[in-house]
């Protein structure tokens, strides 16, 4: 096979790859849904932890924010792990 034929084959192969990538590119709506889902899977554990901690602190006598702070931080860690695992897929 000559160099010219080899070059032509490589150019055609790259052209097919570029056309395929253009067809498979996600739409703006798909990207927006993906980002929204990432935000939701991060925020839900944080808010859930804050509400649960606030409720538990309300059961304790006196002023306390120990459960709220602890479960809020736990929610941030769980939310971050959720985002990491989703992006890794």
Phi, psi and omega per residue, in radians:
X1 nan 2.294 -3.100
X2 -1.376 2.913 -3.128
X3 -1.124 -0.641 -3.133
X4 -1.142 -0.735 3.115
X5 -1.160 -0.692 3.108
X6 -1.101 -0.771 3.110
X7 -1.096 -0.750 3.138
X8 -1.107 -0.710 3.123
X9 -1.118 -0.746 3.139
X10 -1.152 -0.693 3.132
X11 -1.147 -0.739 3.108
X12 -1.114 -0.701 3.122
X13 -1.112 -0.785 3.117
X14 -1.132 -0.648 3.108
X15 -1.101 -0.768 3.098
X16 -1.090 -0.711 3.118
X17 -1.098 -0.738 -3.138
X18 -1.142 -0.719 3.114
X19 -1.145 -0.701 3.112
X20 -1.137 -0.739 3.121
X21 -1.114 -0.649 3.112
X22 -1.143 -0.707 3.132
X23 -1.207 -0.607 -3.059
X24 -1.587 0.043 -3.118
X25 -1.150 2.319 -3.134
X26 -1.170 2.573 3.132
X27 -1.365 2.978 3.124
X28 -1.115 -0.675 3.112
X29 -1.110 -0.744 3.129
X30 -1.114 -0.713 3.117
X31 -1.160 -0.667 3.126
X32 -1.150 -0.739 3.106
X33 -1.101 -0.706 -3.136
X34 -1.105 -0.810 3.138
X35 -1.139 -0.697 3.101
X36 -1.098 -0.695 3.108
X37 -1.139 -0.720 3.091
X38 -1.045 -0.769 3.119
X39 -1.092 -0.733 -3.110
X40 -1.155 -0.758 -3.122
X41 -1.260 -0.246 3.027
X42 -1.525 -0.761 -3.007
X43 -1.309 -0.649 -3.078
X44 -1.010 -0.824 3.098
X45 -1.137 -0.570 3.136
X46 -1.169 -0.867 -3.133
X47 -1.151 -0.728 3.103
X48 -1.058 -0.745 3.106
X49 -1.132 -0.691 3.131
X50 -1.143 -0.780 3.132
X51 -1.146 -0.774 3.128
X52 -1.106 -0.740 3.107
X53 -1.120 -0.711 3.111
X54 -1.110 -0.714 3.110
X55 -1.109 -0.778 3.130
X56 -1.140 -0.656 3.093
X57 -1.170 -0.537 3.093
X58 -1.185 -0.446 3.103
X59 -1.326 -0.394 -3.101
X60 -1.427 2.614 3.101
X61 -1.310 2.442 3.117
X62 1.429 -3.063 -3.104
X63 -1.551 2.145 -3.135
X64 -2.527 2.486 3.059
X65 -2.295 0.271 -3.079
X66 -1.087 -0.861 3.139
X67 -1.154 -0.712 -3.133
X68 -1.031 -0.862 -3.119
X69 -1.144 -0.747 -3.123
X70 -1.111 -0.840 -3.109
X71 -1.275 -0.469 3.041
X72 -1.138 -0.797 3.105
X73 -1.153 -0.672 3.074
X74 -1.093 -0.707 3.095
X75 -1.090 -0.680 3.091
X76 -1.116 -0.741 3.128
X77 -1.148 -0.759 3.135
X78 -1.153 -0.736 3.105
X79 -1.082 -0.748 3.094
X80 -1.095 -0.704 3.095
X81 -1.129 -0.728 3.089
X82 -1.022 -0.805 3.138
X83 -1.100 -0.786 3.133
X84 -1.022 -0.821 -3.113
X85 -1.150 -0.625 3.125
X86 -1.228 -0.703 3.122
X87 -1.175 -0.639 -3.126
X88 -1.115 -0.519 3.096
X89 -1.124 nan nan
